[in-house]
Every structure is written in structure tokens, then in C-alpha cells.
Amino acid sequence: MKPQIEKESILVVDDSEPTLEVIRRNLTREGYHVFTALNVVEAITTLESNTLDLVITDLKMPKVSGLDLIRHIRENYKDTEVMMITGYATVGGAVEAVKAGAEEYLSKPFTDKELLSAVQTALEKLHMRRTAEAPLNVGSFESRGMIGSSNGMFKVHNAIDKVASTTATVLIYGESGTGKELVARAIHYSSPRASSPFVPVNCGGIPESLLESELFGYVKGAFTGANETRAGFFLTADGGTIFLDEVGEMSLAMQVKLLRVLQDKEICMVGSTKPRKVDVRILAATNKDLLKLVENGSFREDLYYRLNVVNIAMPPLSQRKEDILVLVNHFTRKFAEESSRTPPSYSDDALRALMNYSWPGNVRELQNLIQQLVVMTDGDVIGVHDFPSLMRFSVNNTAGLDRSLAQVEAEYIRKVLASVDGNKTQAARILGIDRKTLREKLKASDLPDK
């Protein structure tokens, strides 16, 4: 049996008992925990004695209005979302409600579907903000330096647990910036070799002419400038683990030498004819498809199968969206502490943009961006306008592609109206249409036109 997922708590405030009952019934049917109040005084009493995720309030109520309640919530309950409903829909009212802090604005009469959609949207914003700002629970996964609880990351951790205690050679696949070295380190430090050296080697970063001497070492006089005998990376890692990153960059000649190490467990220093036994576990990584390299003759098939005893695929960030805001939280706190400043928060639009971005550079790109934002942004709240221009362009051209043209147009009109305090003449000029066309679009989109 699957565990029951606890739904959010919602307070509905309206001076109409029939309206309260209809909304309560609809939300309860969806599993929400619903409170009701007939006026603002009752609502404040409920707020003081309960932890609420969302308040849905009417605008026009006797004595104290819904706008006053919104302002009170924004000042005292920053972790509670607010949604305005009203039977007196006007552009001015919508603008004022949004400015006061309402996340959604719904005009009466509305359908059950419209109500539930608006509630879901408001709660999604709340969950994004909570994820990006909540203290991290540091568990066994985070102690490995890999933040995230997505299915993809659980598979990675599960694989690490299985191979760590073995001596199997492991090939780690993944795009650049996904954290392949973190996987290799986690395997080593979870293994019986944890107290011995872990030696990472970037095969693509060492010139081909130097790679053999760097890996296997050399004896004095082996070549010009070899004034002393020097141990290579394999001897340094003796008893421990060597991590060969970007192993696909090796030449065929070096692949033959590496294959001999895997087969015979011994190396031969440059300039020496006497092989030396080494006890080294080999972990390798690549961002290339080694099978394709085998097919085109640039990677040895026998070496491929020697390296690929066990393979672990590190998922790109685009396939672990649920980890993005957790990583944003982690890096924001980390770099804020390093900069001796209070961790900034993020606007809802900024969080949505971070979620919608494709992250071609994966976690490394995200880490670099958050460091830049924490260091360079002066305010307490980071918005989309603080992002690098190329990222803003990318987000603006890829976000919301699952929405209809009418939905995109209605949202844009709403934002333009809010930016000019509901002045339809000014909004029409910005939109490049006349007032009559704007009124028609407001009517077609069920936006208030008063």
C-alpha cells in the first residue's frame, strides 16, 4: 500500500455561506484540509492557531476587506500564499490585489476547474519557494557531495552502494558537468580502499606526449630533462583508486598500454625494462559514446570491455528537474556563507526560469550561475533581470511551450496591465493595439474590463 500524501491546508474567507460551502466541498474532494471563515476577524484567528499553505479570500467584505487581509498575511505569514476571489472584477482591483501580494486573482462566477487550476498554480509557486529556501537535510547522499533525491540520483547511489565493496572496474557515463568525478570519489570512499589514495587524472588535459610518463612515471635519464626518477599516477595510487576521466581522449597507442595494466596488474616506467606490480582499482569516465568510437576504430574493443565491467550513467540536470531547486538552495547557502552575507531569496519568476532552463552545462553551470548571482546581486531578492542576458533569452524562448497561444496572450496582457496600474490606454499603446481591440481581448480571455 502506498503511503498517504498529506495535502495542503487552505483557509477560505467569504461572507457568503453558500460560496464558502461550495468551495469547501470542491477542495475537500481533492484531498485538501480546508478551514473556512465568514470575515477577516475569524480568518486571523484561524491563521494564529493553524499552519496554512494558502488563503483564498473574497475582496468585498463588511468592515475589513480582503485586501487588508492580504496585507496582514504578507506582513506576518510570509510562507502562506494568497488568492483573491471577487464578484466585482475590475482591472484596478486585480492590479491592487496583485500588488498587495495575491498570487492569483479569480473572478466570480468561476467553474470548479478554474478554481482548482488557480489553487494548483498558487501552491506550485509556494512549493518552489519552499524548496529553494528550506534548510537542507544532510543525509548519506549529501555526504557524498551529490545533492538530489530524483529517481535518476537514487539509481546512481544504489549502483555506488553495490559496486563500492567490490574490485570491479567501473565506467561512468555522463555529460560534462554532471558530476562523474563525484561518483568516482563516492565509490572509493565507500570502499575498503578508502584510507588509501584516490588519484584523479584528466586524460584529455594532458598532452599525448606526456601522458605515458605522467601515468606510469619515468626513471632518471629516460629522456632529456629526466634528472631524477619520478613515480607516475599509478604508483601514487598503489593500494587505492585511480580515476581516469575522459578516457575516450586517449590515443590508440596509450590504450594498448592501459590494457596491459588492466590485464597484468603491472606498469612499466618510461626508460625502464622492469615491470612493477601495482594494486590499483581503475575507475574511468567519459562524456562520449565509447561504442561508437569502437565502431569507427578510434577506441579498442578489448579495452572497452575491460573498462565496462560495470557502468553507471550520471543523468543530465535536464532529466532531474526535481533536483534543480534543491541544488539552487544548496549553492545559494554555500556561496552566501563564503561571501559573509545573508542568503538571498528568489522571485517566483526567477525560480520558474531556473526550472525551465535547459542547463546544457549541467550542475557545473548551475553552480557557476548561483555563485555569480550571490556575489554580484546587491538586493535581498534575485529576479530574472539579474540573470545573464543569454540565459534570459533562452528562458524566454523556451518556457511555457505547453500553453496555448490564447493563454500566453492573456498572461502577457495581464502583466502589461499590472505594470501600468490598469491604465488601458497606456496598456493598448504598449501592446500595439487600440482600446477597442484590448477590450475585446479582455472579454475573450475572461479578464476584468472595468
N, C-alpha and C positions, 0 to 999 in steps of 0.2 A: 504494500500500500504506500502511495506517495504521501510525503508529509504535507499537511495543510499549509498553504502560504497565507500568512497574515496580511489582510488587506488594509488599506489606509483608513484613517479616521477623518471624517468630514463633518463639519458643522454647517447646517443650512439655516439662514436667518431670513425670515419673511413675515410680514404682519398678516398675511393671508393663510389661515389654517389649511384650506383646501390645497393651496400651492405647496405648502410645506409637506403635506401628506403625499402628494403625487411625486415630488422629488425624492422624499424619503423612501418611498416604496421602490422607485426605479433604481436608486443607488443601492439599497439593501439587497435587491435581487441580484445585483452584480457582485455582491460579497463585501461591500464597503461597510464599515462601522459608522453609523450615522447618528449625529446629535441634531436637535432642532431647537430653535429659539424664535419667539414671536417679536422680539425687539432687541435693540443693541445692548440694553442693560442685562438681559438674560444671556446674550451672546458672550459678553465679557465675563460673566460668572462662570460660564462653561469653559471659556478659554483658560481661566485661572485654575481650574480644577482638573483639566484634561490636557493631554498632549495631542494636538491636532495637526493633521497634514494639510488640510485645505478648508477654507471658509468660503461658502457660497452665500453671498448677501444681496438682498434687494437694495435698490437705490433709494426709492422714496419710502420712508417710514416715519411714523409720528415721533415728534420731539427730537430724536437723534437720527441722522441719516446714515445710509450705508457708506457714504464717503468718509464720514467721521470714524466709522468702524474700521475702514480700510487703513486710514492714517494711524489709528491706535495699534492695529496689528503690525503695521510696518515699523512702528517705533519700538514695540515691545515683544513681538514674536517674529523675529526675522527668519525663522525656519518654518514658517507657515505660509502657504500660498493662498492667494485670494482671487475669487472670481465674482464678477458683478453680473447680476441679472436685473432687468427692469422692463416695465411695460411702457416707459416714457423714453423710448430710444431717440437720442439726438446725437449729432456729431460732437457737439460740445460736451455732452455727458460722457460719451465714450472717451474723448480726449482727457477729460478731467479724471475719470476712473483710472485710466492707464497711468497718468502722471502720479496719482495718489498711490499706485502700487498694485493695481489689479492686473493679474496675468491674462485673464480672458474677460470678454465682455459679451454677454448673451442677451438678445432682445426677446421679450415675450411677444407672442407665444412662440415656443420652441418645441421641437419634436424630442422624443426620447433619445433618438440617435444623436441629435445635435447636442443635447445635454451631456451624454456620455462621452462624446468626442471631445467637447470642451474640457470636461473633467480630466480625461486621459492626458490631454495636451498639457494642462496645468501641472499635473502630477509628474509627467515626464520631465518638465523643467526642474521641479523640486528634486527629483532623484538625481539628475545630472549635477545640480549644485551640491547636493549632499555628498555624492561620490567624490567630487573634486575637492571638497573641503574637510571631509571626515578624517579623524586620526586613523593612521594605518594600523591594522592588527598584524604585527610581525610574527609570522609563524615559520614553519620549517622551509616553506617555499621561498619566502622573502629572505631568509637567512642565506640562501644560495645566491642572492643577488638578482633573482628573477622575479619581478613583480607581476602579478596577474593570476586570475583564477578561471580563465576561459577554458573550454574543453581542450583546445589545442595545447595550452600550457600544462593541463593535467596529464595529457598524454606524454609530454616531454618529461615531466617529473616522474611519471610512472616508469618510463623507459630508463631514466637515470637510476632509479631505485633497483631495477632488475640487473643492470649491467655493472653497477659500481663494484660489487664484491667479486666480480669475475676478472679474468685476464684478457677477455675478448677485445680485439681491435674494433674500434668504433669509428664510423664515418658519419659526420654531422653535416647535413644539408641545410641550406638556408640562404636567403638573400642577404646582401651586405647590410649590416646594421641591425640584424635580428637578435644577435647575442650568442653566436656559436661558441665563442671562447668561454662565455659564462657556463654553457652546458659542459664543456670540457673540464673546467675547473670544478664544477659540481660533481662530476664523475670521479675526478681524482681525490677531492677532499672528503668524499663519502666512501672511499675505498680503503683497503688495508695499507695502501701506499701513501696515505695522507701525510705522514710525518716525513716523507722523502720529497725530493724536489719536483716541482711542476715547472716545466720549461716550455713556454710558448715560442713558436717560430713562425714568422710570416714569410712563407716561401716566395710569395710574389714580391716582397720588398727587398730581397737580397739579390744582387746581380748574379747571373748564372755562373760567371767566372769565379765567384767567391762562395757559392752555395755549398760545394763539396767540403771545402776546408772549414766552413762555419759549422756544418752538421757533424763532421767526423773528426775535426781537428787536424793538426799537422805537426810534424817533427821538425826540429831545428835543421835548417839548411834545405828544407824541401823545395823552396823557391826563393827568389830574390826578396829579401825583407823578412824572411822567416828566421829571426835571430834567436828564437827560443822555441821549445816545444809548447804547444798550446792545445788543451783539451777542447773538443767541439761540444755541440749541444747534446749529442747522445751520451757522451761520457759524463757531462754535467748532470744529466737526468738519470744516471745509473741508479737503480733501485726505486725510481719514481716513474714519472709520466712525461712524455714529450708530446706536445700538441703541434701538429703540422697544419697550419692554417693556409688556405688557398693552395692545397696540394695539386690542384689541376694546372697550376702555373709551371710545374717542374718540366724540364726538358726530358726527352726520351732517355738520354744518357744518364741523367740523375735518377730517373725512375728505375733503371736497372740496378743501380747501387742501393736504392731504398728497398727494392725487392729482396736483395741479398740479405739485408739486415733483418727483414721480416722472416725469411726462411731459415737463416743460420744463427740468428741472435748474436751477431758479431759485426764489428765495424773495422775498417782498415784506415788508419790515419794517413793523410796525404804525405807522401815521401817515405812511408814505411811498407814493408812487405809482410809484417807480422800482424795477423788479425787479433783483435781483442774482444773477448766476450763482454756483452752488456745485458743487464736485466732491466729492460725499459718497456713500459707499456706504451703503445702508439695509439694516439687519437688523432684523427685527421678531419679536416673540414673543407668544404668547397661551396661556392655560390654558382657553380656550373653543373650542367648535366654530364657527369662523367661517362655515362653510357654512350651519349652522342659523341664524346671525344674518342671513346674506344672505337666506335663505328667509323669515324673519319681518320683513324690511325694516329691521333695525337696523344693517346693515353693507352698504356699497356693493359690488355685484358687481364693478364695474370695478376698484375698489381692491383687492378680494380677489385678483383675477388678477394685478394688478401686483405685489402683495407675495409671492404664492405662486409665484414663478418656480421656486424650489427649496424644498422643505420638508424639515425634519429633525425627527423625533419623538424626544423625550427620554423614555426608558422610566421608569415609576414604580419605586420601590425594590421594590415587591411583585413586580415582574416580573424582578428581577435579584438573586434571593436569594443567589446565589453571591458577590455583592459585599459583602454585609452585614458579615461578619466582617472582611473586609479594611478596610472603612471604620471599623469599631469599632477595629481596630488602629491605623489612621492617626490618628483623632481622640484616642484614648487617649494615644498618644505625644505628640501635639501639645499637648494641654492639660496633660499632666503636666509637660512641659518648661516651659510658661508658668507653672506653679504651683511650679516648682523642687522636684518630688517624683519619686520612682521610679514609673514607670508601674505601676498596679495590674493584677492579673490578674483573671479572671472564673471563677466556678464553672461547672461543666458545665451546671447548671440555668439559670444566667443566660445562657450562650451559646445554649442551646436556646430560651430565651424570646425572645432578640433575633432569632433566626432565624424564630420562629413568629409574631412580632408583625406586624400588617398595615401599619404605617408610613403612616398617612394623610397625614402631613406630609412624607413622603419624606426625602431626605438631610438637609434642614434640621432636621427633627425629630430624626433620629438624632444629628446633630452637637450639638444643644442638650442632648439627654439625656446624651451622654457627657461633655460639659463639666460638667453638673450633678453627675454621679456622681464624676468625678475631683476636683472641688472640694470636694464635701460628704462623701464617704465617707472615714472615717479609716483603715480597715483596708487590708491588702495585697490582699485578695480581695473583689471585688464580687459579691454574691449577688442573687437575685431580690428578697429582702426590702429591698434598697436602692433598688429601682425606685419611681417614683411610684405611688401607690395605684391610679389609674385604669389605668395600664399593666399592673399586676399583675392587675387584674380582667379586662382584655381578653385577656391571655395565657392566664390560667387558663380562660377560657371559649371559647377558640378552638383551643388546642393539642391535638394528638392526636386530631383528629376522624376520622382514618383507621383508628383502632383499634376493636376490638370492645368491647362493654361488659364482657365477661369479662376482657379484657386490662387495661382501665382499673382494674377492681376488684382484680385480682391485684396490680397495681403499687402501688395505694394501700394494700392490706393489708401488702405488703412494707415500705413506707415507715413505716407505723404501728408495725409490729413492731420495726423498726430503731430507731425513736425512743424505745421503752420497753425497749430491751435485751432483746427477745424475750419479755417477760412477757405471756403470752397472756391472763391475767385482765385486766390493765390495757388491753391492746390491744382486747379484746372490749368493755370498757366505753366506750372512745373510739369504737369502730365502732358502738356501739349494738346489739350482738347478744350472745347468750350464748356460753359457751365451746364448747358442742356445735356450734353453728352455725359458729363460727370454725374448728373442726377440720374440719367438712365442706367449708368453702370452701378451706381449705388443701389438703385432699385433691383437690378438684376442679380446683384450679389448679396441681397438682404442686408446691406449696410444701412445704418441710420441716416436719414436725409432731412433732418430738422435742425 
